[in-house]
Amino acid sequence: MSHVMDPRPGGAPTVLRMVLGKRLQDLRERAGISLEEAGRALDVTHATVRRMEKAEVGLKIPYVEKLLVTYGITAPEEISGFLALAREANRPGWWHSFRDVLPDWFSAFVSLEGEAAVIRAYEPAYVPGLLQTADYARATLRAGLPHAADEEIDRLLTLRTERQTLVTRADAPLLWIVMDETVLRRPIGGWRVMREQMERLMEATELPNVRLQIMPFAAGPHPAMYGPFHIFRFQLQEIPDIAYAESLVGGSYFDERDDVSTFLEALDRMCAQAAPAQSTKAILDGMRKEI
């Protein structure tokens, strides 16, 4: 298992910070400089340099400038351009205003979600957050946080609504979801809420960037019966595919090729096993009429 990021109290990294960290690593390796040598240039430990490259800490501008020079970057315009990007990367994401209710481990998820070109996922229990109605979202939040104050639930619901604008923006990512039939059979929030949720999903199938597939009970066992996960793919070459798996107490991020390939292979097999996306709207309509 390899964690692509290790969110600290300073906040989850923006995707741009991940990109610049990777670029710093590439510059160091091309210059033939070890982590230890880079650390000595900054008068810090090699671990500090590694954490900068892995986007586990913010990019201190004096450190970045010193590293660029150490790596042989001397053109003033090239250095100033990199530093300008570093300052931009250090700015908190829009979700930072929700830090009172949003844990760092999920802040990282929101950052990846907002920058991905493709989002693929398997959901065995809930409609994906990006496609939930307000009533359905409130019911799921309350079920997961039974002791939370109403104000906290309201804040989380507002955050989820903000995230949903991603689906219909001009440069919206491809959202490709496989949902287990269980998702549609469990009456979260009551049957009225479920009918409205199914109608929302039917509308989503009409969007050019949304592909929904349902894994029917009749399909039998499948490769991802361990739990939900997401896979993010980016246009920027510096960022590898990243897989995310969630538990009751947090989330884990994977960027090693072998790890991500395991998730991708499972999802590809499931897509072949599930009902084709072209039939999803009819399936949803049939279920809605049964309620």
Salt bridges, closest charged atoms under 4 A:
ASP6 OD2 - ARG8 NH2 2.11
ASP26 OD1 - LYS22 NZ 2.88
GLU29 OE2 - ARG28 NH2 3.98
GLU53 OE2 - ARG28 NE 2.63
GLU56 OE1 - ARG50 NH2 3.60
GLU56 OE1 - ARG51 NE 3.89
GLU88 OE1 - ARG91 NH1 2.82
ASP100 OD1 - ARG155 NH2 2.89
GLU113 OE2 - ARG163 NH2 2.81
ASP135 OD2 - ARG192 NH2 3.47
ASP150 OD1 - ARG142 NH2 2.90
ASP154 OD1 - ARG138 NH1 2.87
ASP171 OD1 - ARG169 NE 2.81
ASP180 OD2 - HIS222 NE2 3.75
GLU181 OE2 - ARG185 NE 2.95
GLU196 OE2 - ARG192 NH1 2.95
GLU199 OE2 - ARG288 NH1 3.82
GLU206 OE2 - LYS281 NZ 2.44
GLU238 OE2 - ARG23 NE 2.72
ASP241 OD2 - ARG233 NH2 2.53
GLU265 OE2 - ARG269 NH2 3.34
ASP268 OD1 - ARG120 NH2 3.02
ASP285 OD1 - ARG288 NH2 2.48
ASP285 OD2 - LYS289 NZ 3.20
GLU290 OE1 - ARG185 NH1 2.94
